[in-house]
């Protein structure tokens, strides 16, 4: 016997049209693959995946997120970012209002992943991710600033040169405070 009758649709089909199951007759399930798939789809529609559906407080979009994703309040990284930035005029610094790290730079956590807000701002301005090894450099030298017009992409060398040009290098700070010994201009050290 190479045919079996489906218990759901009542059609006689070949055994290849049934999923294997050692507990059933002929080693195949009682319902055909078509009926089994239709039943599974219906069950998933009536019982959605475990998780939560929320409305984004910034844009009003309804979104779904899985239980394991942590505490997500916003539908996207962009909404999470802009909800924590105090925007001003184009010339002003747009300050990050959420958590700051020890060095003064912002800290954004979205979906169990940590982001640097100034990098997110620059990536949104550029419309692409920063290239590997590239920095988001502040023209204004204000670490919590997220104004995209104050940010530019640069290499590590660009970053160091900018630091020295603006007098932010560690040895320059030490010399200003008087704790380091700066060589005299007119005296030879040799």
C-alpha positions as CSV (number, residue, x, y, z in Angstrom):
1,X,0.0,0.0,0.0
2,X,1.6,3.3,-1.1
3,X,-1.4,5.6,-0.5
4,X,-2.8,6.9,2.7
5,X,-6.0,9.0,3.5
6,X,-5.4,12.4,5.2
7,X,-7.4,12.6,8.4
8,X,-8.0,16.4,7.8
9,X,-8.9,16.8,4.1
10,X,-10.0,13.2,3.4
11,X,-7.9,12.9,0.2
12,X,-6.0,9.8,-0.6
13,X,-2.3,10.7,-1.2
14,X,1.0,8.9,-1.6
15,X,3.1,8.3,1.5
16,X,5.6,10.9,0.3
17,X,2.9,13.6,1.0
18,X,3.0,12.8,4.8
19,X,5.6,13.7,7.4
20,X,7.4,10.8,9.0
21,X,6.3,9.7,12.5
22,X,7.3,6.3,13.9
23,X,4.3,6.3,16.3
24,X,1.7,6.4,13.5
25,X,0.5,3.8,10.9
26,X,2.9,3.3,8.0
27,X,5.4,5.4,9.9
28,X,3.8,8.6,8.7
29,X,1.6,11.3,10.3
30,X,-2.2,11.1,9.9
31,X,-2.5,14.5,8.2
32,X,-0.8,15.4,4.9
33,X,2.0,18.0,4.6
34,X,-0.4,20.6,3.1
35,X,-2.9,20.3,5.9
36,X,-0.1,20.2,8.6
37,X,1.5,23.4,7.2
38,X,-1.9,25.1,6.9
39,X,-2.7,24.2,10.6
40,X,0.7,25.5,11.7
41,X,0.3,28.8,9.9
42,X,-3.2,29.2,11.5
43,X,-1.9,28.4,14.9
44,X,0.9,31.0,14.6
45,X,-1.6,33.6,13.4
46,X,-3.8,33.1,16.4
47,X,-0.9,32.7,18.9
48,X,1.9,35.2,18.0
49,X,5.5,34.5,18.8
50,X,6.4,35.1,22.5
51,X,7.4,38.7,22.8
52,X,5.9,42.1,23.2
53,X,4.3,44.7,21.0
54,X,4.8,48.3,21.9
55,X,4.2,51.8,20.4
56,X,7.3,54.0,19.9
57,X,6.9,57.1,22.2
58,X,8.8,59.2,19.6
59,X,7.2,58.4,16.3
60,X,4.1,56.4,17.3
61,X,5.0,53.3,15.2
62,X,3.8,50.0,16.6
63,X,6.6,47.5,16.8
64,X,7.4,43.9,18.0
65,X,10.4,42.9,19.9
66,X,11.4,39.5,21.3
67,X,11.6,38.9,25.1
68,X,15.3,38.4,25.1
69,X,16.0,41.8,23.5
70,X,16.1,43.6,26.9
71,X,14.1,46.8,27.7
72,X,13.4,48.4,24.4
73,X,11.3,51.5,24.4
74,X,11.9,52.8,20.8
75,X,11.2,51.2,17.4
76,X,14.6,52.0,16.0
77,X,18.1,53.1,16.9
78,X,17.3,56.5,15.2
79,X,14.3,57.1,17.5
80,X,16.3,56.0,20.6
81,X,19.1,58.4,19.5
82,X,17.0,61.5,18.8
83,X,14.9,61.1,22.0
84,X,18.0,61.7,24.0
85,X,19.5,64.7,22.1
86,X,18.8,68.3,23.1
87,X,18.7,69.9,19.6
88,X,19.4,73.5,19.2
89,X,20.3,75.7,16.3
90,X,22.6,74.5,13.5
91,X,25.6,76.3,15.1
92,X,25.0,75.2,18.7
93,X,26.2,71.9,20.2
94,X,23.4,69.4,20.5
95,X,24.1,67.8,23.8
96,X,23.6,64.2,24.7
97,X,21.2,64.1,27.6
98,X,21.4,60.4,28.7
99,X,24.4,58.5,30.2
100,X,27.9,59.7,29.8
101,X,31.1,57.8,30.2
102,X,34.1,58.9,32.3
103,X,35.7,60.7,29.4
104,X,32.5,62.8,28.8
105,X,31.4,61.0,25.6
106,X,27.8,59.8,25.4
107,X,26.6,56.2,25.9
108,X,23.6,54.8,24.1
109,X,22.4,51.2,24.7
110,X,19.8,49.8,22.2
111,X,18.8,46.2,22.1
112,X,21.7,44.9,24.3
113,X,24.3,46.7,22.2
114,X,26.2,49.8,23.2
115,X,26.7,52.7,20.7
116,X,28.7,55.9,20.8
117,X,26.0,58.6,20.1
118,X,28.4,60.9,18.2
119,X,29.3,58.1,15.8
120,X,25.6,57.3,15.3
121,X,24.9,60.9,14.5
122,X,27.8,61.0,11.9
123,X,26.7,57.7,10.4
124,X,23.1,59.1,10.0
125,X,24.6,62.2,8.3
126,X,26.8,60.2,6.0
127,X,24.1,57.6,5.3
128,X,26.5,54.8,5.9
129,X,28.6,53.1,8.6
130,X,32.0,54.6,9.4
131,X,34.8,52.7,7.7
132,X,36.7,50.3,9.9
133,X,39.4,52.2,11.9
134,X,37.9,55.6,11.3
135,X,37.0,58.1,14.0
136,X,34.0,60.5,14.5
137,X,35.9,63.7,15.2
138,X,34.4,66.7,17.0
139,X,35.1,70.1,15.4
140,X,33.8,71.7,18.6
141,X,35.9,69.6,21.1
142,X,32.7,69.0,23.2
143,X,32.5,65.2,23.9
144,X,28.7,65.1,24.5
145,X,27.9,67.1,21.3
146,X,25.9,65.1,18.7
147,X,25.4,67.9,16.1
148,X,26.2,66.3,12.8
149,X,27.6,69.6,11.4
150,X,30.2,69.5,14.2
151,X,31.4,66.0,13.3
152,X,33.6,64.7,10.6
153,X,35.2,61.4,9.7
154,X,38.9,61.0,10.2
155,X,41.8,58.6,10.5
156,X,43.6,58.0,13.8
157,X,46.4,60.2,12.5
158,X,43.9,63.0,11.8
159,X,42.6,62.6,15.3
160,X,46.1,63.0,16.9
161,X,47.0,65.9,14.6
162,X,43.7,67.6,15.6
163,X,44.5,67.0,19.3
164,X,47.9,68.5,19.0
165,X,46.7,71.5,17.0
166,X,44.1,72.3,19.6
167,X,46.4,71.9,22.5
168,X,44.7,68.8,24.0
169,X,47.6,66.4,24.0
170,X,48.6,65.1,27.5
171,X,52.0,66.7,27.4
172,X,50.5,70.0,26.4
173,X,48.1,69.9,29.3
174,X,50.9,69.0,31.7
175,X,53.0,72.0,30.5
176,X,50.1,74.4,31.0
177,X,49.6,73.2,34.5
178,X,53.3,73.5,35.3
179,X,53.8,70.0,36.5
180,X,56.0,69.0,33.6
181,X,59.4,70.4,32.8
182,X,59.2,72.2,29.5
183,X,62.6,72.7,27.8
184,X,63.8,76.3,27.6
185,X,63.6,77.8,24.1
186,X,67.1,79.4,24.2
187,X,69.0,76.6,26.0
188,X,70.3,73.6,24.2
189,X,69.5,70.3,26.0
190,X,72.7,68.5,24.7
